[in-house]
Amino acid sequence: QVQLVASGGGLVQAGGSLRLSCAASISVTSANDMGWYRQAPGKERELVASIISGGVTNYADSVKGRFTISRDNAKNTVYLQMNSLKPEDTAVYYCRLYFIVGGRLYWGQGTQVTVSS
């Protein structure tokens, strides 16, 4: 069974930084899309950032210039560096792994990020 283990969440003051990690139990070298999503209470899950196999990245407008997504295929891990955090960034953050071949989609268990004002 494929597992995505997310870590790095926590409580931070506004303006602070956190780095999320998501380690996969399988090789991600051929993964077409790795991304981070978040879900705040009472809201739908939304895309935060994604990185495709060619290294092209995509960010939600609300996090552009503050968050950076990266992947390390050798470690089967995707990262999300979050700087200049705001209270509205508070949410549970989920990592996602997608393979076009076979249409395989996997989600991590989520990690809580709380930003205090």
ABEGO torsion letter per residue (X at the ends): XBBBBBBGBEBBBBGBBBBBBBBBABBAAABABBBBBBBBBGBBBBBABBBBAAGBBBBBAAABGABBBBBBAAAGBBBBBBBGBBAAABBBBBBBBBBABGGBBBBBAEBBBBBBX
